[in-house]
Amino acid sequence: MSATWFPTIDEDRCAECLQCVEFCPHAVYEEKEGRPVVAQPLNCVDFCRGCQKICDAKAIFFPGDTY
């Protein structure tokens, strides 16, 4: 786990489906006011992209990704 590897959410693309919150087994995300937030970034496993793969809105990005 790294202080530099964690997801960011493009709020303009996010469909607020909360799939990422439900999917992540490491509790990186939390739901706040109906939207997913990256609440525990240090819980993210380096180079895991599972949440990004299940995001139908393509709203999740990791370091090095282009928007």
Long-range contacts (C-beta under 8 A, 24 or more apart in sequence): 1-42, 1-43, 1-44, 1-45, 1-46, 2-44, 2-46, 3-41, 3-42, 4-63, 5-44, 5-46, 5-47, 5-62, 5-63, 6-38, 6-41, 6-42, 6-44, 6-62, 7-38, 7-41, 7-44, 7-51, 7-52, 7-60, 7-61, 7-62, 8-38, 8-60, 8-61, 8-62, 9-36, 9-37, 9-38, 9-59, 9-60, 9-61, 10-59, 10-60, 10-61, 10-67, 11-35, 11-59, 13-57, 13-58, 13-59, 14-57, 14-59, 15-56, 15-57, 15-59, 17-56, 17-57, 19-51, 19-54, 19-55, 19-56, 20-51, 20-54, 20-55, 20-60, 23-50, 23-51, 23-54, 24-50, 24-51
